[in-house]
Amino acid sequence: MDKKLILNIENIEYSSKKSESKSSFENIKKDIELLPTVLKLFQSIEVNRLKIGEEEFKIVLNEKELYLDNKFVNLSSKIDTSSNSISFDLHSLYLKDIKLKFDGKIKIDYFNEKLNYFGNFYYEDIKSSLNLEMNKEIAKFYLVSEPFENLKFLKNFLDLPLVAEEWMYDNVEGKMKLQEFYGEYDLKNNQIIEKSLIGKATIDQAKIRFHKDVDVINTQSLNVTFKNDNLHFDLINPIFKEKNIEGSFVTIHNLTSSLNGEVEVNIKTNDKLDRDILDILKAYNINLPIIQKNGTTNASLTLLFPYDLQKDMSTKGEFLINDAEVSIGNFSFKTKNATVNLDGTKIYIKDSDFKYQEMIDAVVNLELDTKTLKSSGEAFIKNLQIKKDNNEKIVEIKDKKTLLEMDFNKNTIIDLKDLETKIEVQDNILININNLAKIYPYSKLLKEISAKNGNLNLEIKNEKEIKFNASLKGLNFPLEKNGMKIENLDIIGNIEDKNVYISSIDEDIKLQIKDDVNLTLKNLSLNIDIKNNKDSLKKDVNINLINCDLILDGTNYQLKNANIFIKNQEVNFDAVVKNLDLPLKKNGKEIKELSLVGIQKDNNTKISTKNKDLILELKNETLYLQLDGYDVFYKNKINEEGEDNSYKNVNIIGKNSNIIIDEKYKLLANNYEIRVREDEKYINLKYKDNEFTLKQSKDKKIDIYTSELSDEFVNAIFDKNIFKDGKLIFLANGSLDKLNGKIIIENSNIEDLAILNNLLVFIHTSPALINPLLAIPSVVGMATNSGFNLTAYKIINGIVEFEYTQKESLLEIKKLVTIGNGIDFEGKGRIDLNNMTINSEIKLIFLKDYSKIVGAIPVVNYVLLGDSNRVETQVNLFGDLSNPSISTNLTKETFSIPMNITKRIFSTPSMIFDFLSGKKSKEEIKNEENRINKPLE
């Protein structure tokens, strides 16, 4: 049949039970499949209305034109047929259900069952060139668009998960242009082959939003690529809140997969890590507690969160921080460089420089949990110091490793494990040093006070306002309480600007530092060793002592109150000293309390009472003491134990000041002067007309001499009324190894002397004195000589010569001669001062009145008195010096007198001859020279 049919139909209705087309794509496919058959049978067709089931068509077909219209498709095209193909020059192809319009050229190759399309499509405001290649099973397309507003048109063609749709349609704004887009469509299953989709696009002046709760990022453009179901956004010159985040990108992996889809947000910046960047993380419920206040950070942050909310979000980041001030929580510190890695909820801070104010300089390695805001790690402390406003260091730790824990919750807590120290940062900084033993090696202050243990709590508002409390143990304060050294002390205190206040809990110790340092001590003992601790006065301080003991160089002073002012190494003080144990009395009363003032500087000290009646000066190696109205008590035993030779020169001036030895023997003085030098000594004492002088020369020779001493002066020395009236002279010279001297006595009654009393009692009770021969002269003597009794003995003239040796403590009486009333004494002896015993031989010369009477008759004189012209006996005194024993041969000598007289009768003729001739014998001459009634010299 060469002839083709011509068909003109106005209206045809046909009922069919076959499935209807559901879309324009199905309709076009059926029409294309039917078209070759129709063109073979008909030359032209014009059907105004063709209804098949529910579908209506209008068809116009001839050799040049094709027009087709139904509810899905409107087609108007020129047509060119050949044996194996048909070509269309589309005026318009409009797919009504998707509102998509095409124009261009279509070629249908029946032999190869292939369709090619080259043209444009139009969808809403989008115009794009399209290349299409289609066979029975698949359609391949490639398109390039003109700029358009957004990708929301794809919602009609792509069924994407909600997260993917947000990124495709909502999170990106700007002028978009598809540079290329390739894809394939499964005609059998009527769906896009998603894995085939590949595309590139640019979005000029794009705004991209990482999260709906985060501000947009402005870019010069976005480069968008799509491949393997991954949609990638490269941000070109992106600016986020004036921050350059160049290098940042977003990739949606497995875009179309609800199960495996995930969004990767990668943020890069070389700006500070501040609140703007952290707000992005916060939108994803990532609370990174790090805020950078200044400096730079090279940051790379990757957020990977899946479509499936049941899956965990992945967060990774690296932050290289330089020359910055960083805050973690409410804790701020400085760092020269820090490496911070973020992995999920963990932050790893590696080899990071860490500097907090001027307190801590360290290198730290930490692991921080962003959920708990707690971290742990270690720190190498290059320098940790706590110092006062004047830069004086309280604690200084260098080159110390320690385990470290930090808590960045409400208050930041830094726990230096190895140092048992916690630092809590809130509005104020709280420092708790739980074990001072850990800090002791690093604290000059703790070493100075020897606080080897205990704890310390500091509250630092700023470097000028600090509060603290402490329990200190192992102290080495020069303080005692109740006789016990203060080794433990609980204190509280505060520092405000340059003012410091410290107090013990019981308020016995208070320290206040303003312009001056003021220390108040109460009910304590303060021990200061100036001699051995020359640095004790280097610090200026005012000390107020209340009811305290001051132990100064080993000497204890009990103070009612005292004020001590130390400035420029000069010490000024005034004090009321109580409970004194001084070798002084005034007006017969012990000195229990004194009000003193003084000054000490450059090893020179001056102390005086407020009325200047006692002045003590210590200058270099010289001691000067001035007394007025004080009696001085001297104890031999104490001074025998050893002298304090710290002062080479000693000067003592006394006025109206007596010297009392062993609280018994008194040297009366209106004034005296004592000078002691390293190799010389001089003592001069005056009382009324009495004067005593002692000199010791460089060669250790001693000279002692006195004026005529009164009975008042001498009796005061011996604390007994030994002498009455008369005068006494004391002379001595030599050395302490051998001191020779003499005592001269004139016209003095001796009373209350145990040795003399014992002798007198012995003599008066001796039976020999009852002898009638001797009784008469004795009565005459008692009548003619005044003052003779049992308790008194008058020395008209007397002399004692002695030798004293200090080494053996022996007093050798070489010669003792006295001429007295009724009895004279001649003798010698030794007194051992070690045990206060005496051993002596003394001749008693008595019956002197009898001798005078008889002596006037020459022959009788010789017969009765003998050659010596006197009656005498020898007495031995021995034993305790205070009450010696006596032995004598007095009785023997008395009863032998008649025999001696008989013997001398036979010698009388020669004596008479000599008397008559006026010639004296040699014995008479010798005896006259040694008469006991002549003082020995």
Residue pairs with C-beta under 8 A, 6 or more apart in sequence:
3 43
4 40
4 41
4 42
4 43
5 41
5 42
5 43
6 42
6 43
6 44
6 45
7 42
7 44
7 45
7 46
7 47
8 45
8 46
8 47
9 46
9 47
9 48
9 50
10 48
10 49
11 48
11 49
11 50
11 51
12 47
12 49
12 50
12 51
13 51
14 50
14 51
14 52
14 53
15 53
16 52
16 53
17 53
18 53
20 53
20 54
20 55
21 27
21 30
21 55
21 72
23 72
23 97
23 98
23 190
24 72
24 73
24 95
24 96
24 97
24 98
24 100
25 95
25 187
25 190
26 190
27 70
27 72
27 73
28 72
28 73
28 95
29 187
31 68
31 73
32 108
32 115
35 86
35 108
36 86
36 108
36 110
38 45
38 61
39 61
39 81
39 86
42 61
43 62
43 63
44 61
44 62
44 63
45 59
45 60
45 61
45 62
46 59
46 60
46 61
47 57
47 58
47 59
47 60
48 58
49 56
49 57
49 58
50 56
50 57
50 58
50 59
51 57
55 70
55 71
56 70
56 71
57 68
57 69
57 70
58 67
58 68
58 69
58 70
59 67
59 68
59 69
60 66
60 67
60 68
61 67
61 79
63 79
63 81
64 78
64 79
65 76
65 77
65 78
65 79
66 75
66 76
66 77
66 78
66 79
66 88
67 75
67 76
67 77
68 74
68 75
69 75
71 96
72 95
72 96
72 97
73 93
73 94
73 95
73 96
74 92
74 93
74 94
74 96
75 90
75 92
75 93
75 94
76 90
76 91
76 92
76 93
77 88
77 89
77 90
77 91
77 92
77 93
77 106
78 88
78 89
78 91
79 86
79 87
79 88
79 89
80 86
80 87
80 88
80 89
81 87
84 109
84 110
84 111
85 107
85 108
85 109
85 110
85 111
86 107
86 108
86 110
87 105
87 106
87 107
87 108
88 105
88 106
88 107
88 108
89 105
90 102
90 103
90 104
90 105
90 106
90 119
91 103
92 101
92 102
92 103
93 101
93 102
93 103
94 100
94 101
94 102
95 101
95 102
98 123
98 156
98 157
99 123
99 124
100 121
100 122
100 123
101 121
101 122
101 123
102 117
102 119
102 120
102 121
102 122
102 130
103 119
103 120
104 117
104 118
104 119
104 120
104 130
105 117
105 118
105 119
106 115
106 116
106 117
106 119
107 115
107 116
107 117
108 114
108 115
109 115
109 116
112 135
113 135
113 136
114 133
114 134
114 135
115 132
115 133
115 134
115 135
116 131
116 132
116 133
116 134
117 130
117 131
117 132
117 133
117 134
118 130
118 131
118 132
119 129
119 130
120 127
120 128
120 129
120 130
121 127
121 128
121 130
121 143
123 153
124 153
125 148
125 149
126 145
126 146
126 148
126 153
127 145
127 146
127 148
128 143
128 144
128 145
128 146
128 178
129 143
129 144
129 145
130 141
130 142
130 143
131 141
131 142
131 143
132 139
132 140
132 141
132 142
133 139
133 140
133 141
134 140
134 185
134 187
135 187
136 187
137 186
137 187
137 188
138 184
138 185
138 186
138 187
138 193
139 184
139 185
139 187
140 182
140 183
140 184
140 185
140 196
141 181
141 182
141 183
141 184
141 185
142 180
142 181
142 182
143 178
143 180
143 181
144 178
144 179
144 180
144 181
145 176
145 177
145 178
145 181
146 177
147 175
147 176
147 177
147 204
148 175
148 176
148 177
149 175
149 176
150 169
150 172
150 173
150 176
151 168
151 169
151 172
151 176
152 169
154 168
154 169
155 165
155 169
157 192
158 168
158 192
158 256
159 256
160 168
160 255
160 256
161 256
161 257
161 258
161 261
161 307
162 307
163 252
163 261
163 263
163 307
164 231
164 252
164 255
164 256
164 261
164 307
166 212
167 231
167 250
167 252
167 263
168 231
168 255
170 209
170 212
171 208
171 209
171 210
171 212
172 203
172 206
172 207
172 208
172 209
172 222
172 233
173 206
173 207
173 208
173 216
174 203
174 204
174 205
174 206
174 207
174 219
174 221
174 222
175 203
175 204
175 205
176 201
176 202
176 203
176 224
177 201
177 202
177 203
177 204
178 199
178 200
178 201
179 199
179 200
179 201
179 202
180 198
180 199
180 200
181 197
181 198
181 199
181 200
181 201
181 226
182 196
182 197
182 198
182 199
183 192
183 193
183 196
183 197
183 198
183 199
184 192
184 193
184 196
184 197
185 191
185 192
185 193
186 192
186 193
194 229
194 256
195 228
195 229
197 226
197 227
197 229
198 226
198 227
199 224
199 225
199 226
199 227
200 223
200 224
200 225
200 226
201 223
201 224
201 225
201 226
202 221
202 222
202 223
202 224
203 221
203 222
203 224
204 220
204 221
205 218
205 219
205 220
205 221
206 218
206 219
206 221
206 222
206 235
207 216
207 217
207 218
207 219
208 216
208 217
208 219
208 222
208 233
208 235
208 238
208 250
209 215
209 216
209 217
210 217
210 250
210 265
210 267
210 280
210 283
211 280
211 283
211 284
212 283
213 283
214 279
214 280
214 283
215 240
215 241
215 279
217 235
217 238
217 239
217 240
217 245
217 248
218 238
218 239
218 240
219 235
219 236
219 237
219 238
219 239
220 236
220 237
221 236
221 237
222 233
222 234
222 235
222 236
223 233
223 234
223 236
224 231
224 232
224 233
224 234
225 231
225 232
225 234
226 232
226 255
229 253
229 254
229 255
229 256
229 257
230 251
230 252
230 253
230 254
230 255
231 251
231 252
231 255
232 249
232 250
232 251
232 252
233 249
233 250
233 251
234 249
235 245
235 246
235 247
235 248
235 249
235 250
237 244
237 246
238 244
238 245
238 246
238 248
239 245
240 269
240 276
240 277
241 276
243 269
243 271
243 276
243 277
244 269
244 270
244 271
245 267
245 268
245 269
245 271
246 268
246 270
247 266
247 268
247 300
248 266
248 267
248 268
248 269
249 266
250 263
250 264
250 265
250 266
251 263
251 264
251 266
252 261
252 262
252 263
252 264
253 260
253 261
253 262
253 263
253 264
254 260
254 261
254 262
255 261
257 307
258 307
258 308
259 307
259 308
260 306
261 306
261 307
261 308
262 304
262 305
262 306
262 307
263 303
263 304
263 305
263 307
264 302
264 303
264 304
265 280
265 302
265 303
265 304
266 300
266 301
266 302
266 303
267 277
267 280
267 299
267 300
267 301
267 302
267 303
268 299
268 300
268 301
269 277
269 297
269 298
269 299
270 296
270 297
270 298
270 299
271 277
271 296
271 297
271 299
272 292
272 293
272 294
272 295
272 296
272 297
272 324
273 290
273 291
273 292
273 297
273 299
273 319
273 321
273 326
274 291
274 292
274 293
275 291
277 299
277 301
278 288
278 290
278 291
281 287
281 288
281 301
281 303
281 315
284 303
284 305
284 313
284 315
286 303
286 313
286 315
286 370
287 370
287 373
288 342
288 347
288 370
289 328
289 329
289 368
289 370
289 373
289 408
290 319
290 326
290 327
290 328
290 340
290 347
291 326
291 327
291 328
292 321
292 324
292 325
292 326
292 327
293 324
293 325
293 326
293 327
293 332
294 324
294 325
295 321
295 322
295 323
295 324
295 325
295 335
296 321
296 322
296 323
296 324
297 319
297 320
297 321
297 322
297 324
298 319
298 320
298 322
299 317
299 318
299 319
299 320
300 317
300 318
300 319
301 315
301 316
301 317
301 319
301 342
302 314
302 315
302 316
302 317
303 313
303 314
303 315
304 313
304 314
304 315
304 316
305 313
305 314
306 313
312 344
314 344
315 342
315 343
315 344
315 345
316 341
316 342
316 343
316 344
317 340
317 341
317 342
318 339
318 340
318 341
318 342
319 338
319 339
319 340
319 341
319 342
320 337
320 338
320 339
320 340
321 335
321 337
321 338
321 339
321 340
321 352
322 336
322 337
323 335
323 336
323 337
324 334
324 335
324 338
325 332
325 333
325 334
325 335
326 332
326 333
326 334
326 335
326 338
327 333
328 368
328 406
328 408
328 412
329 373
329 408
329 409
329 411
329 412
329 425
330 411
330 412
330 425
330 426
331 356
331 408
331 412
331 414
331 425
332 356
333 354
333 355
333 356
333 360
334 355
334 356
335 352
335 353
335 354
335 355
336 353
336 355
337 352
337 353
338 349
338 352
338 353
338 354
339 349
339 350
339 351
339 352
340 347
340 348
340 349
340 350
340 352
341 347
341 348
341 349
341 350
342 348
345 369
345 370
345 371
346 367
346 368
346 369
346 370
347 366
347 367
347 368
347 369
347 370
347 375
348 366
348 367
348 368
349 364
349 365
349 366
349 367
349 368
349 375
349 377
350 365
351 363
351 365
352 363
352 364
352 365
352 366
353 362
353 363
354 360
354 361
354 362
354 363
354 364
354 379
355 361
355 362
357 463
358 385
358 387
358 463
359 384
359 385
359 386
360 381
360 383
360 384
361 381
361 382
361 383
361 384
362 379
362 380
362 381
362 382
362 383
362 384
363 379
363 380
363 382
364 377
364 378
364 379
364 380
364 404
365 377
365 378
365 379
366 375
366 376
366 377
366 404
366 406
367 375
367 376
367 377
368 374
368 375
368 406
368 408
369 375
372 409
373 407
373 408
373 409
374 405
374 406
374 407
374 408
374 409
375 404
375 405
375 406
375 407
375 408
376 403
376 404
376 405
376 406
377 403
377 404
377 405
378 401
378 402
378 403
378 404
379 401
379 402
379 404
379 416
380 399
380 400
380 401
381 397
381 398
381 399
381 400
381 401
381 402
381 416
382 398
382 399
383 396
383 397
383 398
384 395
384 396
384 397
384 398
384 400
384 442
385 393
385 394
385 395
385 396
385 397
386 393
386 394
386 395
386 431
386 458
387 393
387 394
387 396
388 394
388 495
388 500
389 463
389 464
389 495
389 497
389 498
390 498
393 444
393 445
394 443
394 445
395 439
395 442
395 443
395 445
395 446
396 442
396 443
396 444
397 419
397 439
397 442
398 442
400 418
400 419
400 442
401 418
402 416
402 417
402 418
402 419
403 416
403 417
403 418
404 414
404 415
404 416
404 417
405 413
405 414
405 415
405 417
406 412
406 413
406 414
406 415
407 413
407 415
410 426
411 424
411 425
411 426
412 424
412 425
412 426
413 422
413 423
413 424
413 425
414 422
414 423
414 424
414 425
415 421
415 422
415 423
416 422
416 423
418 438
419 433
419 438
419 439
420 433
420 434
420 435
420 438
421 431
421 432
421 433
421 434
421 438
421 439
422 430
422 431
422 432
422 434
423 429
423 430
423 431
423 432
424 430
424 431
424 432
427 461
428 459
428 460
428 461
429 458
429 459
429 460
429 461
430 457
430 458
430 459
430 460
431 456
431 457
431 458
431 459
431 460
432 455
432 456
432 457
432 458
433 439
433 455
433 456
433 457
433 458
434 455
435 453
435 455
436 443
436 446
436 451
436 452
436 453
436 454
436 455
436 456
436 472
436 473
437 452
437 453
439 446
439 456
440 446
440 447
440 451
440 452
440 453
443 451
445 451
446 452
449 472
449 475
449 476
449 477
450 474
450 475
450 476
450 477
451 472
451 473
451 474
451 475
452 473
452 474
453 472
453 473
453 474
454 470
454 471
454 472
454 473
454 474
454 488
455 470
455 471
456 468
456 469
456 470
456 472
457 468
457 469
457 470
458 466
458 467
458 468
459 466
459 467
459 468
460 466
461 467
464 495
464 496
464 497
464 498
465 494
465 495
465 496
465 497
466 494
466 495
467 493
467 494
467 495
468 492
468 493
468 494
468 495
469 490
469 491
469 492
469 493
470 490
470 491
471 488
471 489
471 490
472 488
472 489
472 490
472 491
473 487
473 488
474 487
474 488
475 486
475 487
475 488
475 489
476 487
477 485
477 486
477 489
478 526
478 527
478 528
478 529
478 551
479 485
479 486
479 509
479 521
479 524
479 525
479 526
479 527
480 486
480 524
480 525
480 527
480 549
481 508
481 523
481 524
481 525
483 525
486 524
489 504
489 509
490 504
490 505
491 502
491 503
491 504
491 505
491 509
492 502
492 503
492 505
493 500
493 501
493 502
493 503
493 511
494 500
494 501
495 501
498 513
498 514
499 512
499 513
499 514
500 511
500 512
500 513
501 510
501 511
501 512
501 513
502 509
502 510
502 511
502 512
503 509
503 510
503 511
504 510
507 522
508 521
508 522
508 523
508 524
509 519
509 520
509 521
509 522
509 524
510 519
510 520
510 521
511 517
511 518
511 519
511 520
512 518
512 519
512 520
516 540
516 541
516 542
516 567
517 539
517 540
517 541
517 542
518 541
518 542
518 543
518 544
519 541
519 542
519 543
519 544
520 543
520 544
520 545
520 546
521 543
521 544
521 545
521 546
521 548
522 545
522 546
522 547
522 548
523 546
523 547
523 548
524 548
524 549
525 548
525 549
525 550
525 551
525 556
526 543
526 545
526 548
526 549
526 550
526 551
527 551
528 536
528 550
528 551
528 552
528 553
529 536
529 553
529 554
530 536
530 537
530 552
530 553
531 553
531 646
537 566
537 569
537 571
537 600
538 569
539 566
540 566
540 567
540 568
541 564
541 566
542 563
542 564
542 565
542 566
543 562
543 563
543 564
543 565
543 566
544 561
544 562
544 563
544 564
545 559
545 561
545 562
545 563
545 564
545 575
546 561
547 559
547 560
547 561
548 558
548 559
548 562
549 556
549 557
549 558
549 559
550 556
550 557
550 559
550 562
550 575
551 557
557 575
557 577
557 580
558 577
558 578
558 579
558 580
559 575
559 576
559 577
559 578
560 575
560 576
560 577
560 578
560 593
561 575
561 576
562 573
562 574
562 575
562 576
562 577
563 573
563 574
563 575
564 571
564 572
564 573
564 575
565 571
565 572
565 573
569 601
569 602
570 599
570 600
570 601
571 598
571 599
571 600
571 601
572 597
572 598
572 599
573 596
573 597
573 598
573 599
574 595
574 596
574 597
574 598
574 610
575 595
575 596
575 597
576 593
576 594
576 595
576 596
577 593
577 594
577 595
577 596
578 592
578 593
579 592
579 593
580 590
580 591
580 592
580 593
580 594
582 591
583 632
583 633
583 634
583 635
584 590
584 591
584 614
584 627
584 630
584 631
584 632
584 633
585 591
585 630
585 631
585 633
585 660
586 629
586 630
586 631
587 629
588 631
591 630
594 609
594 614
595 609
595 610
596 607
596 608
596 609
596 610
597 607
597 608
597 609
597 610
598 605
598 606
598 607
598 608
599 605
599 606
600 606
603 618
603 619
603 620
604 617
604 618
604 619
604 620
605 616
605 617
605 618
605 619
606 615
606 616
606 617
606 618
607 615
607 616
607 617
608 614
608 615
608 616
609 615
612 628
613 627
613 628
613 629
613 630
614 626
614 627
614 628
614 630
615 624
615 625
615 626
616 623
616 624
616 625
616 626
617 623
617 624
617 625
618 624
618 647
621 646
621 647
621 648
621 649
622 647
622 648
622 649
622 650
622 651
623 647
623 649
623 650
623 651
624 650
624 651
624 652
624 653
625 650
625 651
625 652
625 653
626 652
626 653
626 654
626 655
627 652
627 653
627 654
627 655
627 657
628 654
628 655
628 656
628 657
629 655
629 656
629 657
630 654
630 657
631 657
631 658
631 659
631 660
631 666
632 654
632 657
632 658
632 659
632 660
633 660
633 661
633 663
634 659
634 660
634 661
634 662
635 661
635 662
635 663
636 661
636 662
637 662
648 677
648 678
649 675
649 676
649 677
649 678
650 674
650 675
650 676
651 673
651 674
651 675
651 676
652 672
652 673
652 674
652 675
653 671
653 672
653 673
653 674
654 669
654 671
654 672
654 673
654 674
655 670
655 671
656 669
656 670
656 671
657 669
657 671
657 672
658 666
658 667
658 668
658 669
658 716
659 666
659 667
659 669
659 672
659 685
660 666
660 667
661 667
664 719
665 716
665 717
665 718
665 719
666 716
666 717
666 719
667 685
667 687
667 692
667 716
667 717
668 687
668 690
668 712
668 713
668 716
669 685
669 686
669 687
670 686
670 687
670 688
671 685
671 686
672 683
672 684
672 685
672 686
673 682
673 683
673 684
673 685
674 682
674 683
675 681
675 682
675 683
676 682
679 698
680 695
680 696
680 697
680 698
681 694
681 695
681 696
682 693
682 694
682 695
682 696
683 692
683 693
683 694
683 695
684 691
684 692
684 693
684 694
685 691
685 692
685 693
686 692
687 713
688 710
688 712
688 713
689 707
689 708
689 710
690 706
690 707
690 708
690 709
690 710
690 713
691 706
691 707
692 704
692 706
692 707
692 709
692 730
693 703
693 704
693 705
693 706
694 702
694 703
694 704
695 702
695 703
695 704
696 702
697 703
700 735
700 736
701 733
701 734
701 735
702 732
702 733
702 734
702 735
702 736
702 739
703 732
703 733
704 730
704 731
704 732
704 733
704 741
705 730
705 731
705 732
706 728
706 729
706 730
706 731
707 729
708 727
708 728
708 729
709 727
709 728
709 729
709 730
710 727
711 723
711 724
711 725
711 726
711 748
714 722
714 723
714 728
715 721
715 722
715 723
720 751
720 752
720 753
721 751
721 752
722 750
722 751
722 752
722 753
723 745
723 748
723 749
723 750
723 751
724 748
724 749
724 751
724 792
725 747
725 748
725 749
726 745
726 746
726 747
726 748
726 749
726 795
727 745
727 746
727 747
727 748
728 743
728 744
728 745
728 746
728 748
729 743
729 744
730 741
730 742
730 743
731 741
731 742
731 743
731 744
732 739
732 740
732 741
732 742
732 804
733 739
733 740
733 741
734 740
734 741
734 803
736 806
737 805
737 806
737 807
738 803
738 804
738 805
739 803
739 804
739 805
739 806
740 801
740 802
740 803
740 804
741 801
741 802
741 803
741 804
742 799
742 800
742 801
742 802
743 798
743 799
743 800
743 802
744 798
744 799
745 795
745 797
745 798
745 799
745 800
745 818
746 795
746 796
746 797
746 798
747 794
747 795
747 796
748 794
748 795
749 787
749 792
749 793
749 794
749 795
750 756
750 792
750 793
750 794
750 795
751 791
751 792
751 793
752 791
754 881
754 882
754 883
754 884
755 838
755 877
755 881
755 884
756 793
757 790
757 791
758 877
758 883
758 884
758 886
759 842
759 844
759 875
759 877
759 886
760 790
760 791
760 793
760 823
761 790
762 875
762 886
762 888
763 769
763 823
763 844
763 846
763 890
764 790
766 890
766 891
766 894
767 891
768 774
768 890
768 891
768 893
768 894
768 895
769 775
769 778
771 894
773 897
774 847
774 850
774 894
776 850
777 847
777 849
777 850
777 851
777 853
777 854
778 847
778 849
778 850
780 849
780 850
780 853
781 788
781 822
781 847
781 848
781 849
781 850
782 788
782 822
784 849
785 794
785 821
785 822
785 849
786 794
786 821
787 793
787 794
787 821
788 794
788 821
788 822
788 823
793 820
793 821
793 823
794 820
794 821
795 818
795 819
795 820
796 819
796 820
796 821
797 818
797 819
797 934
797 935
798 817
798 818
798 819
798 820
798 935
799 815
799 816
799 817
799 818
799 935
799 936
799 937
800 813
800 815
800 816
801 813
801 814
801 815
801 816
802 811
802 812
802 813
802 814
803 811
803 812
803 814
804 810
804 811
804 812
805 812
808 834
809 832
809 833
809 834
810 830
810 831
810 832
810 833
811 830
811 831
811 833
812 830
813 827
813 828
813 829
813 830
813 831
813 840
814 828
815 828
815 936
816 825
816 826
816 827
816 828
816 829
816 842
817 824
817 825
817 826
817 932
817 935
817 936
818 824
818 825
819 932
819 933
819 934
819 935
822 846
822 848
822 849
823 844
823 845
823 846
823 848
824 844
824 845
824 846
824 848
824 932
824 933
825 842
825 843
825 844
825 845
826 842
826 843
826 845
826 932
827 840
827 841
827 842
827 843
827 875
828 840
828 841
829 838
829 839
829 840
829 841
829 842
829 877
830 838
830 839
830 840
831 837
831 838
831 881
832 838
832 839
836 880
836 881
836 882
837 878
837 879
837 880
837 881
838 877
838 878
838 879
838 880
838 881
838 884
839 877
839 878
840 876
840 877
840 878
841 874
841 875
841 876
842 874
842 875
842 876
842 877
843 872
843 873
843 874
843 875
844 872
844 873
844 874
844 875
844 888
844 890
845 870
845 871
845 872
845 932
846 871
846 872
846 873
847 871
848 870
848 933
850 871
851 865
851 869
851 870
851 871
854 860
854 861
854 864
854 865
855 861
855 865
855 869
858 911
858 912
858 915
859 908
859 911
859 912
859 915
861 869
862 904
862 907
862 908
862 911
863 901
863 904
863 905
863 908
864 901
864 904
865 871
866 900
866 904
867 923
867 924
867 927
868 927
869 924
869 927
869 931
870 932
873 888
873 889
873 890
873 893
873 894
874 888
874 889
875 886
875 887
875 888
875 890
876 886
876 887
876 888
877 884
877 885
877 886
878 884
878 885
878 887
879 885
911 921
914 920
914 921
